[in-house]
């Protein structure tokens, strides 16, 4: 049972990432936060998310990337990616769970917007979001949909959103994981916990990618919106239960 429930959560999250191009960390954090210590869960999620990002970018096409947006995301995400693990390490498990679920709810509510407001696509907003999301992802493994909303508000569309986010997520994952490893924040027996879940995630990802390739953009947006509404509701309920 120690692997069954976490494995199921990881499989669902990886399938969702294959369909949407984002959301793995969001779903995995929501599922694993009640099954293991937040610091342990975050380290595992960062490693798996990095591998899934590599799968998305295995057929890399530089013409399918918004390089202007990528420069902003990487430049300011660097600060958040390095500082996030230290901020998370200062919190107790309950505080970390509450912070994680609040971040999940905010990210899900923003990402489910059909048309993000134009002001959200401003360069300054992107710089702030890149820093904040970098810290949230490296510290708690959540927040990616906020970056997706910024890209959509700025006019980036379709596969360019997917590939631009993959580069940013991979960058932050590397920073967050390397910072944790260098500071001795990885849990004891990390590889023994992470490798079986990584194998499950890779297997579950490919059916999601096949579904994505057969979907229209309108259906893709609708699936993302409905799924994220449900995630936001579950995250809010979990946060309330923890705080009671």
C-alpha positions in Angstrom: 0.0 0.0 0.0 3.0 2.3 0.5 3.4 2.5 -3.3 -0.2 1.9 -4.5 -1.8 5.2 -3.5 1.2 7.5 -4.3 1.6 5.6 -7.6 -2.1 6.2 -8.5 -1.7 9.9 -7.7 1.4 10.1 -9.8 -0.2 8.2 -12.7 -3.2 10.6 -12.8 -0.9 13.6 -12.6 1.4 12.4 -15.4 -1.6 11.5 -17.6 -2.8 15.1 -17.1 0.6 16.5 -17.9 0.6 14.5 -21.2 -2.7 16.0 -22.2 -2.2 19.7 -21.0 1.5 20.2 -21.0 1.3 21.5 -17.4 -0.3 20.5 -14.2 1.7 17.5 -13.1 3.2 19.2 -10.1 -0.1 20.8 -9.2 -2.0 17.4 -9.2 0.9 15.4 -7.7 1.4 17.9 -4.8 -2.3 17.8 -4.1 -2.4 14.0 -4.0 0.9 13.4 -2.2 0.6 16.2 0.4 -1.7 14.0 2.5 0.4 10.8 2.1 3.9 11.9 3.0 5.9 14.9 4.4 5.7 17.9 2.0 9.5 18.2 1.8 9.7 14.5 0.7 6.9 14.9 -1.8 8.3 18.0 -3.3 11.7 16.4 -4.0 10.1 13.5 -5.7 7.8 15.7 -7.8 10.6 17.9 -8.9 12.6 14.9 -10.2 9.6 13.3 -12.0 8.5 16.7 -13.5 12.0 17.2 -14.9 11.9 13.8 -16.6 8.4 14.5 -18.0 9.7 17.9 -19.3 12.4 16.0 -21.2 9.8 13.8 -22.8 7.8 16.9 -24.0 11.0 18.5 -25.4 12.3 15.3 -27.0 11.2 16.5 -30.5 12.4 20.1 -29.8 11.6 22.7 -32.5 13.1 26.1 -31.7 10.4 27.7 -34.0 7.7 26.5 -31.6 9.0 28.5 -28.6 8.2 32.0 -27.5 11.8 33.1 -27.0 11.0 36.6 -25.7 8.8 35.1 -23.0 11.3 32.4 -22.3 14.0 35.0 -21.6 11.8 36.7 -19.0 10.8 33.4 -17.4 14.3 32.1 -17.1 15.9 35.4 -16.0 13.6 36.0 -13.1 12.8 32.4 -12.4 16.4 31.9 -11.4 16.0 33.9 -8.2 12.9 32.0 -7.2 14.2 28.6 -8.2 17.2 28.9 -5.9 15.5 30.6 -2.9 12.3 28.5 -2.9 13.7 25.3 -1.2 15.1 27.4 1.7 11.8 29.1 2.2 10.0 25.8 2.3 12.5 24.3 4.7 11.8 26.9 7.3 8.1 25.9 7.5 6.6 23.1 9.6 4.8 20.2 7.8 1.4 21.6 8.6 2.4 25.1 7.5 3.9 23.7 4.3 0.7 21.8 3.6 -1.4 24.9 4.1 1.0 27.0 1.9 1.0 24.3 -0.8 -2.8 24.1 -0.9 -3.3 27.8 -1.0 -0.8 28.0 -3.9 -2.7 25.1 -5.6 -6.0 27.0 -5.3 -4.6 30.3 -6.6 -2.8 28.6 -9.5 -5.9 26.6 -10.4 -8.2 29.5 -10.3 -6.0 31.6 -12.5 -5.3 28.9 -15.0 -8.9 28.0 -15.4 -9.7 31.4 -16.9 -10.8 31.1 -20.5 -9.3 34.4 -21.5 -6.8 35.9 -19.0 -7.1 39.7 -18.9 -4.7 41.6 -21.2 -2.9 43.3 -18.4 -1.7 39.9 -17.1 0.4 39.6 -20.3 2.5 42.7 -19.4 6.3 42.2 -19.2 6.4 43.5 -15.6 3.7 41.0 -14.6 5.6 38.2 -16.3 8.8 39.1 -14.4 7.0 39.1 -11.1 5.2 35.8 -11.9 8.4 34.2 -13.1 10.1 35.0 -9.8 7.1 33.9 -7.6 6.3 30.8 -9.6 10.0 29.8 -9.6 9.9 30.0 -5.8 6.6 28.2 -5.5 7.7 25.4 -7.9 11.1 24.9 -6.3 9.8 25.1 -2.8 6.4 23.4 -3.0 6.2 22.0 -6.6 3.1 24.1 -7.5 2.3 27.3 -9.4 3.0 26.4 -13.0 -0.5 27.4 -14.3 0.2 31.0 -13.3 3.0 31.1 -15.9 0.6 29.5 -18.4 -1.9 32.2 -17.8 0.7 34.9 -18.4 1.7 33.3 -21.7 -1.9 33.0 -22.9 -2.7 36.6 -21.8 0.4 37.8 -23.8 -0.9 36.1 -27.0 1.3 32.9 -27.0 -0.8 30.1 -28.4 -0.9 26.3 -28.8 2.3 24.3 -29.0 4.4 27.4 -28.3 2.8 27.6 -24.8 3.5 23.9 -24.2 7.1 24.1 -25.3 7.9 27.5 -23.6 6.5 26.2 -20.3 8.5 23.0 -20.7 11.7 24.9 -20.9 10.8 27.1 -17.9 9.6 24.2 -15.8 12.7 22.2 -16.6 15.0 25.1 -15.7 13.2 25.6 -12.3 13.1 21.8 -11.6 16.9 21.6 -12.1 17.5 24.6 -9.8 15.1 23.4 -7.1 16.4 19.8 -7.2 20.0 20.8 -7.3 19.6 23.3 -4.5 17.9 20.6 -2.3 20.6 18.0 -3.1 23.4 20.5 -2.5 22.0 21.6 0.9 21.3 18.0 2.0 17.5 18.5 1.9 16.7 15.2 0.1 15.1 12.6 2.3 16.8 9.4 3.4 16.2 6.6 0.9 15.2 9.2 -1.7 16.0 7.0 -4.8 14.2 4.0 -3.4 11.0 6.2 -3.0 11.4 8.1 -6.2 12.4 5.6 -8.9 9.3 3.4 -8.7 7.1 6.5 -8.9 9.2 7.8 -11.8 8.6 4.6 -13.8 4.8 4.9 -13.2 4.8 8.5 -14.3 6.7 7.8 -17.6 4.3 4.9 -18.4 1.2 7.1 -17.7 2.5 10.1 -19.6 2.4 8.6 -23.1 -1.4 7.9 -23.3 -2.0 11.5 -22.2 0.3 12.8 -25.1 -1.7 10.6 -27.5 -4.9 12.2 -26.3 -3.5 15.7 -26.7 -2.5 15.1 -30.3 -6.1 14.1 -31.2 -7.7 17.1 -29.5 -8.8 20.4 -31.0 -7.5 23.6 -29.2 -11.1 24.4 -28.1 -11.5 21.0 -26.5 -8.0 21.2 -25.0 -8.9 24.5 -23.3 -12.2 23.2 -22.0 -10.6 20.1 -20.5 -8.0 22.2 -18.8 -10.6 24.6 -17.4 -12.9 21.9 -16.0 -10.1 19.9 -14.5 -8.6 22.9 -12.8 -11.9 23.9 -11.3 -12.1 20.5 -9.6 -8.5 20.7 -8.5 -9.1 24.2 -7.0 -12.2 22.9 -5.1 -10.3 19.9 -3.7 -7.3 22.0 -2.7 -9.5 24.5 -0.9 -11.3 21.8 1.0 -8.0 20.1 2.0 -6.7 23.4 3.3 -9.8 24.1 5.4 -9.5 20.6 6.9 -5.9 21.1 7.8 -6.6 24.5 9.4 -9.5 23.2 11.6 
